[in-house]
Amino acid sequence: MQFIKDVWHEMRLTTWPTGGELMRYTGIVLSTIILVAIFLGIVDSIAQWAFAWFINL
């Protein structure tokens, strides 16, 4: 039971983000995910083309 009390105490000490900060951070994370997905898609397409070209030599 002491563990639960300690957890509750620590949770009260935590500084939680405001709604605006949360939306901003969410936007940054989603933008980063989209950019990485686009980058990996481009790299995959180039690698696929290069391997196909190499096999057809």
C-alpha positions as YAML, in Angstrom:
chain: A
units: angstrom
residues:
- id: 1
  name: MET
  ca: [0.00, 0.00, 0.00]
- id: 2
  name: GLN
  ca: [2.93, 2.32, 0.67]
- id: 3
  name: PHE
  ca: [3.99, 1.94, -2.97]
- id: 4
  name: ILE
  ca: [0.62, 3.26, -4.18]
- id: 5
  name: LYS
  ca: [0.89, 6.25, -1.82]
- id: 6
  name: ASP
  ca: [4.40, 6.98, -3.06]
- id: 7
  name: VAL
  ca: [3.28, 6.79, -6.69]
- id: 8
  name: TRP
  ca: [0.35, 9.10, -5.97]
- id: 9
  name: HIS
  ca: [2.68, 11.57, -4.24]
- id: 10
  name: GLU
  ca: [5.11, 11.57, -7.18]
- id: 11
  name: MET
  ca: [2.27, 12.02, -9.68]
- id: 12
  name: ARG
  ca: [1.16, 15.15, -7.82]
- id: 13
  name: LEU
  ca: [4.71, 16.55, -8.10]
- id: 14
  name: THR
  ca: [4.80, 16.03, -11.86]
- id: 15
  name: THR
  ca: [4.47, 19.12, -14.06]
- id: 16
  name: TRP
  ca: [1.93, 18.21, -16.71]
- id: 17
  name: PRO
  ca: [1.86, 19.99, -20.10]
- id: 18
  name: THR
  ca: [-0.91, 22.46, -20.86]
- id: 19
  name: GLY
  ca: [-3.41, 21.74, -23.60]
- id: 20
  name: GLY
  ca: [-1.57, 24.03, -26.01]
- id: 21
  name: GLU
  ca: [1.78, 22.40, -25.30]
- id: 22
  name: LEU
  ca: [0.25, 18.97, -25.75]
- id: 23
  name: MET
  ca: [-1.19, 19.93, -29.14]
- id: 24
  name: ARG
  ca: [2.14, 21.43, -30.19]
- id: 25
  name: TYR
  ca: [4.12, 18.36, -29.16]
- id: 26
  name: THR
  ca: [1.60, 16.08, -30.86]
- id: 27
  name: GLY
  ca: [1.96, 18.08, -34.08]
- id: 28
  name: ILE
  ca: [5.74, 17.83, -33.91]
- id: 29
  name: VAL
  ca: [5.62, 14.06, -33.38]
- id: 30
  name: LEU
  ca: [3.13, 13.50, -36.22]
- id: 31
  name: SER
  ca: [5.11, 15.74, -38.58]
- id: 32
  name: THR
  ca: [8.30, 13.87, -37.77]
- id: 33
  name: ILE
  ca: [6.61, 10.50, -38.36]
- id: 34
  name: ILE
  ca: [5.28, 11.66, -41.73]
- id: 35
  name: LEU
  ca: [8.67, 13.04, -42.82]
- id: 36
  name: VAL
  ca: [10.49, 9.86, -41.80]
- id: 37
  name: ALA
  ca: [7.89, 7.72, -43.61]
- id: 38
  name: ILE
  ca: [8.34, 9.77, -46.80]
- id: 39
  name: PHE
  ca: [12.12, 9.57, -46.52]
- id: 40
  name: LEU
  ca: [12.06, 5.80, -45.98]
- id: 41
  name: GLY
  ca: [9.64, 5.38, -48.89]
- id: 42
  name: ILE
  ca: [12.03, 7.27, -51.18]
- id: 43
  name: VAL
  ca: [15.04, 5.27, -49.98]
- id: 44
  name: ASP
  ca: [13.10, 2.02, -50.45]
- id: 45
  name: SER
  ca: [12.10, 2.98, -54.00]
- id: 46
  name: ILE
  ca: [15.69, 3.84, -54.90]
- id: 47
  name: ALA
  ca: [16.99, 0.60, -53.38]
- id: 48
  name: GLN
  ca: [14.33, -1.42, -55.20]
- id: 49
  name: TRP
  ca: [15.24, 0.22, -58.50]
- id: 50
  name: ALA
  ca: [18.99, -0.30, -57.89]
- id: 51
  name: PHE
  ca: [18.58, -3.99, -57.02]
- id: 52
  name: ALA
  ca: [16.33, -4.58, -60.04]
- id: 53
  name: TRP
  ca: [18.88, -2.87, -62.29]
- id: 54
  name: PHE
  ca: [21.73, -4.91, -60.77]
- id: 55
  name: ILE
  ca: [19.88, -8.21, -61.22]
- id: 56
  name: ASN
  ca: [19.11, -7.43, -64.87]
- id: 57
  name: LEU
  ca: [22.78, -6.82, -65.80]
...
